[in-house]
Amino acid sequence: MKIAVCVKQVPDSETRITLAAPGPELDRSGFTRVLNPYDAYAVEEAVRIKERLGAGCEITVVTIGPIRAVETLKKDCLAVGCDRAIRVDEPALENAEPLQTAKVLAAVLRRGAYDLILTGKQAIDDDSAQVGPMLAELLDCSQATVVTKLELGEGVFTATCEIEGGAAVVRGSLPAVITCQKGLNEPRLPSLPNIMKAGMKPQETLTCADLGLGIPAARSRVTTYTPPPPRAACRMVAADDPAAAARELARLLRDEAKVI
Amino acid sequence: MPNIAVYIEQSGGAAKKVAWQMTAEARRLVDRTGGEVWAVVLGDAACAAEAGRQGAHRVFTAADDAFARYDAETWTRALAAFVATRRPDLLLVGATAVGKDFAPRLAARLDAACVSDCIGLDYDGGFRLRRPIFAGKCYAEVAVEAPVAVAGVRPNAFPLFAGGGVDAPVEAFDPGLGGFAPHAAVVETVTSAEKKIELTEAEVIVSGGRGLKEAANYQLIETLASTMGAAAGASRAIVDAGWVPHSHQVGQTGKTVSPKLYVAVGISGAIQHLAGMSSSKCIVAINKDPNAPIFKAADYGIAADLFEVVPALDAAIRTLD
């Protein structure tokens, strides 16, 4: 079985966005960058499948990103069990929209005849949650999104997907694009020796030209980034007597805020 | 003059609330700019009759046995057929599990702009969509630069249509499926054992955090939530500790919510939690530590022991006259 895992390096969830006023640019210079947390579930799932199937299973991790993404590929992907890495280095795709990303990833994936394509349910920077389903359309294959359980059979898969108030079970044929949600597994941490060895695994760097592809055109553009609307200062309800405070709060919510 | 199509997602024969919220917002927009709102219904057409009163000018329905069970490929083909023949400028899809599943696939098929989780909709010769990024730490204004766009809309971002709607003409369209067989489909839907209100759709949410001290005390959150007709949420800390399932988690690696009222109980207010709920219209914080960051995000606060305040609040709400 050939597995591809599509990953993205993103600012970590502790990142503070400093934006004094609305503007066309976001200062991304001070960000600490990590493997997108949902992609970690995709990497882990691929490695667990390989551990079950043994020989004949190969995992290729694919990303689009500048040279700094190499560290994420090595430490969080190759060092935990992925076999090889492909990185598309194309400055024009910095902050690309999901359809641009999906078109380039699809071009990479078409070279490999993968049975299973795993990725995170969304990246925690732009929160678009689009690349997975777009890949499935571009590759004309099955999809299952926000997956918390995955079972593979001979040429088929069964995935449990999180939906409102429960779960949906999706069954289909391989190849398939699966987007991974927290709960699917518990990602392992890389060991130091494996991080050292990760650098020896094959890594390929490509451009769009190498893929026989022009830079896909964007269909939309962020014109302005704005800080969240400011909130008025918190009104503290005197709490000397918790029961009285609770009554006062209930009254405020009904009569002032009008939310209950 | 833009024509805006709205996909009307159904659940048990009734339209989802977000479908009518989008219809209403689209109507308010085209009332300023000109153009029409088209409701698009796949399968059971019972809700088509209501679309006009919810703000739609016209309703388009498609019937096919394939709509009996959901799959992304069938929905993609059917809506792509609609867009190709009727040529709306924008198609709105609710940011629900189903909507988020097929909308990007549809956009890829149409080679359209695709903007997820919108909370604002405007038009000045081109569409301007507003959406939170970085889980709400920042907002992006997105200009559509393509002939057609697919936009996901967050539930509860927009109010319903306030009257003035009349019955809209209903017209059938050909979804162009012709015996199409998808690669994958939903074969079973499992509903959670307890009948709970879904976080992303709830108007009121009560969430608990580490201040609850132990798993059994989450009962306090569930009781207050039940009294308030609210959904019960949780911080990442208590989900990671295994007290409650991940489906309850609010925050950057959980659910992003924007209810009318969010009550944070024993939650310190780590930045990844704030990211998931800061767009709530009214936020209440109950925490023993008056310096907890949650109070900076809150509208109302009580700095006291939650084990005293929460039962008292429950009683106070029950007895509000």
Interface residues (C-beta under 8 A of the other chain):
Chain A: P11 S13 E14 T15 R16 I17 L19 L26 P37 Y38 E97 P98 L99 A102 I124 D125 D126 D127 S128 A129 Q130 V131 G132 P133 M134 A136 E137 L138 D140 C141 S142 Q143 A144 T145 V146 T148 F157 T160 C161 E162 I163 E164 G165 G166 A167 A168 V169 V170 R171 G172 S173 A176 Q181 K182 G183 A218 R219 S220 R221 V222 T223 T224 Y225 T226 P227 P228 R231 A232 C234 R235 M236 V237 A239 P242 A243 A245 A246 R247 L249 A250 R251 L252 L253 R254 A257 V259 I260
Chain B: Y70 D71 A72 E73 T76 T96 A97 V98 K100 D101 F102 A103 P104 R105 L106 A107 A108 R109 D111 A112 A113 C114 V115 S116 D117 R128 L129 P132 I133 F134 A135 G136 K137 C138 Y139 A140 E141 V142 A143 V144 E145 A146 A149 P182 H183 A184 A185 V186 V187 E188 T189 V190 T191 S192 K196 E198 T200 E201 V204 M228 P245 H246 S247 Q249 Q252 T253 G254 T256 K260 L261 I271 Q272 A275 S278 S279 K281 C282 I283 V284 A285 P290 F295 K296 A297 A298 D299 Y300 G301 I302 A303 A304 D305 E308 V309 A312 L313 A315 A316 I317 L320
